Amino acid sequence: MTRSLRTRRFDGGPLRAAREAAGLSQRELAARAGVAFRTVGYLERGEGSVPWRTTIDALADALGVAPEALVAWLPPEPPRGGPEDVG
C-alpha cells in the first residue's frame, strides 16, 4: 500500500538552506510568502504533512528560487474548494 503525498514527511533542509542563503529570518520569509510564521518553522523541522503546491510556490517566489530547489518532488495542487495551506 502506498502512502498519500499528504501523509509523507517534508524534508525542510533545502528550504532552510535557501532561506539562510537569502539572509531571511523565518518571520521575514513567512511575511514575503504570505504564509503563517509557524508554517515556515514546521516545514523546516519536517513536522506535519507535506504542504500544498501553492505553499511551495509562494515560498519559492519569496526566496527567488525555483520550487524544485526546495523539494525533490512537488506536492499536488489542493483540491478545488480546499484549504490553501494547512498550518
Backbone torsions as a table, in degrees:
resi	resn	phi	psi	omega
1	MET	NA	132.1	178.9
2	THR	-93.6	150.0	179.3
3	ARG	-86.5	144.6	176.2
4	SER	-64.1	150.2	175.7
5	LEU	-57.5	-33.4	-178.0
6	ARG	-72.7	-11.9	178.2
7	THR	-104.9	-3.7	175.4
8	ARG	-73.6	159.2	175.9
9	ARG	-89.4	144.1	178.8
10	PHE	-93.7	131.8	176.5
11	ASP	-85.2	108.7	-176.0
12	GLY	-84.4	-3.2	-178.6
13	GLY	-55.7	-50.7	179.4
14	PRO	-63.1	-35.4	178.1
15	LEU	-65.1	-47.2	178.9
16	ARG	-60.7	-44.7	-179.2
17	ALA	-61.8	-42.9	179.6
18	ALA	-66.3	-40.1	179.0
19	ARG	-64.1	-45.8	-179.7
20	GLU	-65.4	-39.2	177.3
21	ALA	-62.3	-32.8	178.9
22	ALA	-80.7	-7.5	179.0
23	GLY	72.5	29.7	-177.6
24	LEU	-108.0	147.0	170.3
25	SER	-81.2	167.4	176.0
26	GLN	-60.4	-40.4	-179.1
27	ARG	-64.4	-42.1	179.1
28	GLU	-64.5	-43.4	178.5
29	LEU	-62.6	-44.4	179.7
30	ALA	-58.3	-44.8	-179.5
31	ALA	-63.7	-43.1	179.8
32	ARG	-66.4	-35.3	-177.2
33	ALA	-86.8	-14.0	-178.6
34	GLY	73.5	32.3	176.9
35	VAL	-118.1	164.8	177.9
36	ALA	-65.9	141.8	178.3
37	PHE	-53.1	-44.1	-177.7
38	ARG	-64.8	-26.2	179.3
39	THR	-61.5	-44.3	180.0
40	VAL	-61.0	-45.6	178.8
41	GLY	-62.2	-45.8	178.2
42	TYR	-58.2	-45.8	-177.8
43	LEU	-65.3	-43.8	-179.4
44	GLU	-63.5	-32.1	178.9
45	ARG	-86.7	-5.0	-179.9
46	GLY	73.5	25.1	-180.0
47	GLU	-91.9	148.2	178.6
48	GLY	80.5	-174.7	-178.6
49	SER	-88.0	175.1	-179.6
50	VAL	-64.0	135.1	-180.0
51	PRO	-72.1	162.7	174.7
52	TRP	-67.2	154.8	178.6
53	ARG	-58.0	-36.8	-179.8
54	THR	-62.6	-32.9	177.0
55	THR	-69.0	-44.8	177.2
56	ILE	-60.2	-44.4	179.2
57	ASP	-61.1	-42.5	-179.9
58	ALA	-65.0	-41.9	178.2
59	LEU	-65.0	-42.9	179.1
60	ALA	-62.7	-45.0	177.9
61	ASP	-58.9	-44.1	-179.1
62	ALA	-64.9	-29.6	179.9
63	LEU	-91.4	-10.9	-178.2
64	GLY	72.1	31.7	178.5
65	VAL	-126.2	164.9	175.1
66	ALA	-74.4	146.5	177.4
67	PRO	-53.8	-34.2	-179.3
68	GLU	-62.9	-22.1	177.9
69	ALA	-72.2	-19.4	-177.6
70	LEU	-95.4	-22.9	-178.6
71	VAL	-143.8	151.7	177.2
72	ALA	-75.4	-26.7	176.5
73	TRP	-139.3	155.3	-176.6
74	LEU	-104.3	134.4	178.4
75	PRO	-68.8	162.4	-178.0
76	PRO	-73.6	163.1	172.4
77	GLU	-67.6	148.6	177.4
78	PRO	-67.4	154.4	177.1
79	PRO	-65.5	150.6	178.8
80	ARG	-55.8	132.0	179.4
81	GLY	81.2	1.8	-179.9
82	GLY	-89.7	174.1	179.9
83	PRO	-67.3	145.3	179.0
84	GLU	-77.1	-29.1	-175.6
85	ASP	-152.6	137.2	175.6
86	VAL	-108.0	103.9	-179.2
87	GLY	143.6	NA	NA
